[in-house]
Amino acid sequence: MRRREFITLVGGAAGWPLTAHAQEPGRIYRLGDLHLGPRNAFQNAALFEAVKSDGFIDGQNLIIDERGFGLSVDVLPDHAAAIVKAQVDVIITVGDPSVRAAQLATKAIPILAAGEDLVRSGFVASLANPGGNITGLSMLNSDLDGKRQEILMELVPGARHYAVVACRLLGDKRTSIRHRLKVRV
């Protein structure tokens, strides 16, 4: 299995469609991690359980960098440099500071990122065509605000008043949606 296929597998475990690939016999894959949170956080546990169910067993054909969890922001650049030097197959990051540290450390190793808004933060060119070596999930992408509101209206079709808590720095696309859907936000 090539590195790109392995990244597809890890990304699939995070909720993306997954194409089955045969594992290369005897190959040990290495995951580099840059996380502010602990390894036993529910999202990490779910990711590693999904990877395990696809045949990647920590300590057998997979090595997970245990030192990459529970880091403070000030050590992210040093740890990013260390895992790049260790030549991991993919770097998994959560949060913009972790993504930035990995981005500055390498242009060659693929980075699977979960960040606030990967496009607005300048990590990727677009969600459809990220370019470079970073791909992943944008959790607070303001371009999706309208779609989120439409889904909410489908879930509660009779409601015509909604409360929204948002950061003004992210912009306000709710105005045009509000008028189009005839709701009060």
Secondary structure as UniProt FT lines:
FT   HELIX           3..13
FT   TURN            14..15
FT   TURN            25..26
FT   STRAND          29..34
FT   TURN            39..40
FT   HELIX           42..53
FT   TURN            54..55
FT   TURN            59..61
FT   STRAND          62..64
FT   HELIX           66..68
FT   HELIX           73..75
FT   HELIX           76..85
FT   TURN            86..87
FT   STRAND          90..94
FT   HELIX           96..105
FT   STRAND          111..115
FT   TURN            118..122
FT   TURN            132..133
FT   STRAND          134..138
FT   HELIX           142..144
FT   HELIX           145..155
FT   TURN            157..158
FT   HELIX           168..170
FT   HELIX           174..181
//
